[in-house]
Amino acid sequence: MLLRWSKAKTRGYEHVNIENFSSSWANGMAFCALIHHFFPDSFEYDKLDPENRRENLQLAFNTIQ
């Protein structure tokens, strides 16, 4: 159920395809998309690069603190 909810909330976000709880979240884009869905003024999602795994994950976790 949590996987379906995450997929629904991130639908339409580029570079996000949630299929599981491991590789789908590995580059940080799904975390960022989920946070951006609820807090769209927190950062510019369109400026993120899926190749910047570490930066994406840091952004996601720093934003929710």
N, CA, C and O atoms as CSV, one atom per row, in Angstrom:
chain,resi,resn,atom,element,x,y,z
A,1,MET,N,N,0.814,-1.172,0.000
A,1,MET,CA,C,0.000,0.000,0.000
A,1,MET,C,C,0.883,1.271,0.000
A,1,MET,O,O,0.570,2.239,-0.693
A,2,LEU,N,N,1.969,1.263,0.767
A,2,LEU,CA,C,2.873,2.409,0.815
A,2,LEU,C,C,3.554,2.632,-0.540
A,2,LEU,O,O,3.770,3.771,-0.952
A,3,LEU,N,N,3.877,1.573,-1.204
A,3,LEU,CA,C,4.488,1.678,-2.529
A,3,LEU,C,C,3.510,2.307,-3.522
A,3,LEU,O,O,3.901,3.170,-4.308
A,4,ARG,N,N,2.271,1.894,-3.495
A,4,ARG,CA,C,1.250,2.470,-4.389
A,4,ARG,C,C,1.015,3.940,-4.080
A,4,ARG,O,O,0.867,4.751,-4.994
A,5,TRP,N,N,0.980,4.288,-2.800
A,5,TRP,CA,C,0.785,5.671,-2.384
A,5,TRP,C,C,1.944,6.531,-2.894
A,5,TRP,O,O,1.717,7.608,-3.446
A,6,SER,N,N,3.181,6.066,-2.715
A,6,SER,CA,C,4.359,6.798,-3.169
A,6,SER,C,C,4.329,6.988,-4.683
A,6,SER,O,O,4.651,8.059,-5.196
A,7,LYS,N,N,3.944,5.946,-5.372
A,7,LYS,CA,C,3.869,6.006,-6.830
A,7,LYS,C,C,2.818,7.020,-7.278
A,7,LYS,O,O,3.046,7.771,-8.226
A,8,ALA,N,N,1.682,7.044,-6.610
A,8,ALA,CA,C,0.616,7.994,-6.952
A,8,ALA,C,C,1.039,9.431,-6.691
A,8,ALA,O,O,0.739,10.316,-7.493
A,9,LYS,N,N,1.727,9.677,-5.589
A,9,LYS,CA,C,2.133,11.034,-5.229
A,9,LYS,C,C,3.257,11.560,-6.101
A,9,LYS,O,O,3.433,12.774,-6.202
A,10,THR,N,N,4.021,10.687,-6.730
A,10,THR,CA,C,5.141,11.117,-7.562
A,10,THR,C,C,4.853,10.967,-9.055
A,10,THR,O,O,5.732,11.196,-9.885
A,11,ARG,N,N,3.635,10.586,-9.390
A,11,ARG,CA,C,3.258,10.416,-10.799
A,11,ARG,C,C,3.489,11.742,-11.536
A,11,ARG,O,O,3.093,12.805,-11.059
A,12,GLY,N,N,4.122,11.662,-12.680
A,12,GLY,CA,C,4.370,12.838,-13.490
A,12,GLY,C,C,5.723,13.486,-13.248
A,12,GLY,O,O,6.130,14.370,-14.001
A,13,TYR,N,N,6.420,13.057,-12.210
A,13,TYR,CA,C,7.749,13.602,-11.948
A,13,TYR,C,C,8.773,12.902,-12.840
A,13,TYR,O,O,8.845,11.674,-12.887
A,14,GLU,N,N,9.556,13.710,-13.540
A,14,GLU,CA,C,10.578,13.163,-14.426
A,14,GLU,C,C,11.645,12.418,-13.629
A,14,GLU,O,O,12.003,12.831,-12.526
A,15,HIS,N,N,12.141,11.340,-14.178
A,15,HIS,CA,C,13.204,10.501,-13.597
A,15,HIS,C,C,12.734,9.714,-12.373
A,15,HIS,O,O,13.561,9.270,-11.576
A,16,VAL,N,N,11.428,9.534,-12.212
A,16,VAL,CA,C,10.913,8.763,-11.076
A,16,VAL,C,C,10.021,7.660,-11.616
A,16,VAL,O,O,9.055,7.914,-12.336
A,17,ASN,N,N,10.361,6.435,-11.256
A,17,ASN,CA,C,9.554,5.276,-11.618
A,17,ASN,C,C,9.609,4.312,-10.438
A,17,ASN,O,O,10.487,3.451,-10.370
A,18,ILE,N,N,8.688,4.458,-9.532
A,18,ILE,CA,C,8.703,3.664,-8.309
A,18,ILE,C,C,8.105,2.289,-8.575
A,18,ILE,O,O,6.921,2.153,-8.884
A,19,GLU,N,N,8.946,1.286,-8.449
A,19,GLU,CA,C,8.544,-0.108,-8.643
A,19,GLU,C,C,8.876,-0.967,-7.427
A,19,GLU,O,O,8.302,-2.042,-7.256
A,20,ASN,N,N,9.804,-0.502,-6.575
A,20,ASN,CA,C,10.234,-1.290,-5.418
A,20,ASN,C,C,10.778,-0.352,-4.347
A,20,ASN,O,O,10.783,0.865,-4.533
A,21,PHE,N,N,11.229,-0.899,-3.247
A,21,PHE,CA,C,11.762,-0.082,-2.158
A,21,PHE,C,C,13.287,-0.007,-2.145
A,21,PHE,O,O,13.874,0.433,-1.156
A,22,SER,N,N,13.928,-0.427,-3.218
A,22,SER,CA,C,15.393,-0.337,-3.245
A,22,SER,C,C,15.864,0.503,-4.430
A,22,SER,O,O,16.132,1.693,-4.264
A,23,SER,N,N,15.969,-0.069,-5.586
A,23,SER,CA,C,16.538,0.650,-6.729
A,23,SER,C,C,15.712,1.854,-7.163
A,23,SER,O,O,16.266,2.805,-7.713
A,24,SER,N,N,14.417,1.838,-6.933
A,24,SER,CA,C,13.574,2.968,-7.316
A,24,SER,C,C,13.904,4.239,-6.535
A,24,SER,O,O,13.583,5.342,-6.976
A,25,TRP,N,N,14.536,4.086,-5.393
A,25,TRP,CA,C,14.851,5.215,-4.522
A,25,TRP,C,C,16.339,5.547,-4.504
A,25,TRP,O,O,16.744,6.519,-3.868
A,26,ALA,N,N,17.147,4.765,-5.183
A,26,ALA,CA,C,18.603,4.831,-5.060
A,26,ALA,C,C,19.230,6.164,-5.461
A,26,ALA,O,O,20.211,6.581,-4.846
A,27,ASN,N,N,18.693,6.843,-6.473
A,27,ASN,CA,C,19.326,8.091,-6.909
A,27,ASN,C,C,18.750,9.321,-6.218
A,27,ASN,O,O,19.158,10.442,-6.521
A,28,GLY,N,N,17.822,9.135,-5.307
A,28,GLY,CA,C,17.277,10.236,-4.535
A,28,GLY,C,C,16.128,10.979,-5.198
A,28,GLY,O,O,15.467,11.791,-4.551
A,29,MET,N,N,15.881,10.720,-6.462
A,29,MET,CA,C,14.848,11.458,-7.179
A,29,MET,C,C,13.448,11.177,-6.633
A,29,MET,O,O,12.628,12.091,-6.555
A,30,ALA,N,N,13.166,9.949,-6.260
A,30,ALA,CA,C,11.846,9.627,-5.715
A,30,ALA,C,C,11.631,10.323,-4.371
A,30,ALA,O,O,10.545,10.837,-4.105
A,31,PHE,N,N,12.656,10.340,-3.531
A,31,PHE,CA,C,12.553,11.054,-2.260
A,31,PHE,C,C,12.275,12.530,-2.513
A,31,PHE,O,O,11.386,13.119,-1.898
A,32,CYS,N,N,13.039,13.120,-3.420
A,32,CYS,CA,C,12.865,14.541,-3.728
A,32,CYS,C,C,11.487,14.811,-4.322
A,32,CYS,O,O,10.854,15.809,-3.978
A,33,ALA,N,N,11.021,13.951,-5.195
A,33,ALA,CA,C,9.703,14.136,-5.797
A,33,ALA,C,C,8.605,14.058,-4.742
A,33,ALA,O,O,7.663,14.850,-4.761
A,34,LEU,N,N,8.724,13.123,-3.845
A,34,LEU,CA,C,7.720,12.973,-2.786
A,34,LEU,C,C,7.691,14.209,-1.890
A,34,LEU,O,O,6.618,14.702,-1.543
A,35,ILE,N,N,8.844,14.698,-1.522
A,35,ILE,CA,C,8.916,15.908,-0.694
A,35,ILE,C,C,8.399,17.106,-1.479
A,35,ILE,O,O,7.640,17.919,-0.950
A,36,HIS,N,N,8.807,17.217,-2.735
A,36,HIS,CA,C,8.374,18.330,-3.571
A,36,HIS,C,C,6.859,18.328,-3.763
A,36,HIS,O,O,6.247,19.393,-3.847
A,37,HIS,N,N,6.261,17.170,-3.833
A,37,HIS,CA,C,4.810,17.075,-3.985
A,37,HIS,C,C,4.094,17.812,-2.848
A,37,HIS,O,O,3.102,18.504,-3.078
A,38,PHE,N,N,4.594,17.661,-1.638
A,38,PHE,CA,C,3.958,18.277,-0.470
A,38,PHE,C,C,4.501,19.670,-0.147
A,38,PHE,O,O,3.796,20.487,0.445
A,39,PHE,N,N,5.744,19.942,-0.532
A,39,PHE,CA,C,6.394,21.230,-0.249
A,39,PHE,C,C,7.037,21.777,-1.521
A,39,PHE,O,O,8.263,21.844,-1.611
A,40,PRO,N,N,6.238,22.164,-2.493
A,40,PRO,CA,C,6.779,22.556,-3.803
A,40,PRO,C,C,7.674,23.797,-3.783
A,40,PRO,O,O,8.447,24.005,-4.718
A,41,ASP,N,N,7.589,24.606,-2.762
A,41,ASP,CA,C,8.433,25.802,-2.689
A,41,ASP,C,C,9.779,25.534,-2.032
A,41,ASP,O,O,10.597,26.446,-1.918
A,42,SER,N,N,10.023,24.314,-1.603
A,42,SER,CA,C,11.258,23.975,-0.896
A,42,SER,C,C,12.491,23.991,-1.786
A,42,SER,O,O,13.573,24.379,-1.345
A,43,PHE,N,N,12.335,23.576,-3.031
A,43,PHE,CA,C,13.442,23.545,-3.986
A,43,PHE,C,C,12.873,23.380,-5.384
A,43,PHE,O,O,11.697,23.059,-5.556
A,44,GLU,N,N,13.719,23.601,-6.379
A,44,GLU,CA,C,13.310,23.468,-7.775
A,44,GLU,C,C,13.603,22.047,-8.251
A,44,GLU,O,O,14.741,21.710,-8.579
A,45,TYR,N,N,12.577,21.236,-8.284
A,45,TYR,CA,C,12.748,19.837,-8.671
A,45,TYR,C,C,13.354,19.725,-10.068
A,45,TYR,O,O,14.192,18.857,-10.312
A,46,ASP,N,N,12.939,20.587,-10.976
A,46,ASP,CA,C,13.407,20.519,-12.368
A,46,ASP,C,C,14.905,20.735,-12.513
A,46,ASP,O,O,15.471,20.408,-13.556
A,47,LYS,N,N,15.551,21.269,-11.507
A,47,LYS,CA,C,16.995,21.525,-11.556
A,47,LYS,C,C,17.815,20.317,-11.092
A,47,LYS,O,O,19.041,20.326,-11.206
A,48,LEU,N,N,17.158,19.287,-10.574
A,48,LEU,CA,C,17.865,18.112,-10.055
A,48,LEU,C,C,18.359,17.223,-11.191
A,48,LEU,O,O,17.753,17.152,-12.259
A,49,ASP,N,N,19.459,16.559,-10.936
A,49,ASP,CA,C,20.067,15.644,-11.899
A,49,ASP,C,C,20.105,14.251,-11.282
A,49,ASP,O,O,20.683,14.075,-10.209
A,50,PRO,N,N,19.506,13.261,-11.931
A,50,PRO,CA,C,19.505,11.907,-11.370
A,50,PRO,C,C,20.902,11.310,-11.222
A,50,PRO,O,O,21.075,10.325,-10.503
A,51,GLU,N,N,21.884,11.879,-11.878
A,51,GLU,CA,C,23.258,11.402,-11.749
A,51,GLU,C,C,23.904,11.870,-10.445
A,51,GLU,O,O,24.929,11.323,-10.036
A,52,ASN,N,N,23.322,12.868,-9.790
A,52,ASN,CA,C,23.867,13.416,-8.549
A,52,ASN,C,C,23.201,12.775,-7.333
A,52,ASN,O,O,22.540,13.449,-6.543
A,53,ARG,N,N,23.383,11.489,-7.203
A,53,ARG,CA,C,22.734,10.706,-6.154
A,53,ARG,C,C,22.941,11.310,-4.771
A,53,ARG,O,O,21.979,11.545,-4.040
A,54,ARG,N,N,24.178,11.555,-4.418
A,54,ARG,CA,C,24.506,12.048,-3.076
A,54,ARG,C,C,23.838,13.394,-2.800
A,54,ARG,O,O,23.253,13.590,-1.735
A,55,GLU,N,N,23.925,14.316,-3.751
A,55,GLU,CA,C,23.332,15.636,-3.581
A,55,GLU,C,C,21.806,15.553,-3.461
A,55,GLU,O,O,21.201,16.258,-2.653
A,56,ASN,N,N,21.194,14.688,-4.270
A,56,ASN,CA,C,19.737,14.524,-4.213
A,56,ASN,C,C,19.291,14.000,-2.850
A,56,ASN,O,O,18.326,14.493,-2.267
A,57,LEU,N,N,19.999,13.008,-2.361
A,57,LEU,CA,C,19.639,12.440,-1.056
A,57,LEU,C,C,19.884,13.447,0.065
A,57,LEU,O,O,19.087,13.545,0.998
A,58,GLN,N,N,20.988,14.198,-0.023
A,58,GLN,CA,C,21.246,15.225,0.994
A,58,GLN,C,C,20.149,16.285,0.967
A,58,GLN,O,O,19.665,16.699,2.020
A,59,LEU,N,N,19.759,16.718,-0.200
A,59,LEU,CA,C,18.698,17.707,-0.333
A,59,LEU,C,C,17.400,17.188,0.287
A,59,LEU,O,O,16.751,17.895,1.059
A,60,ALA,N,N,17.028,15.970,-0.048
A,60,ALA,CA,C,15.794,15.394,0.476
A,60,ALA,C,C,15.807,15.331,1.992
A,60,ALA,O,O,14.847,15.757,2.635
A,61,PHE,N,N,16.859,14.817,2.564
A,61,PHE,CA,C,16.891,14.644,4.012
A,61,PHE,C,C,17.104,15.956,4.755
A,61,PHE,O,O,16.619,16.110,5.876
A,62,ASN,N,N,17.818,16.902,4.158
A,62,ASN,CA,C,17.974,18.213,4.783
A,62,ASN,C,C,16.682,19.023,4.724
A,62,ASN,O,O,16.412,19.818,5.624
A,63,THR,N,N,15.889,18.833,3.688
A,63,THR,CA,C,14.646,19.565,3.536
A,63,THR,C,C,13.613,19.145,4.572
A,63,THR,O,O,12.822,19.976,5.021
A,64,ILE,N,N,13.603,17.891,4.955
A,64,ILE,CA,C,12.571,17.426,5.886
A,64,ILE,C,C,12.979,17.582,7.350
A,64,ILE,O,O,12.204,17.225,8.238
A,65,GLN,N,N,14.167,18.102,7.621
A,65,GLN,CA,C,14.603,18.279,9.007
A,65,GLN,C,C,13.947,19.469,9.628
A,65,GLN,O,O,14.196,19.773,10.794
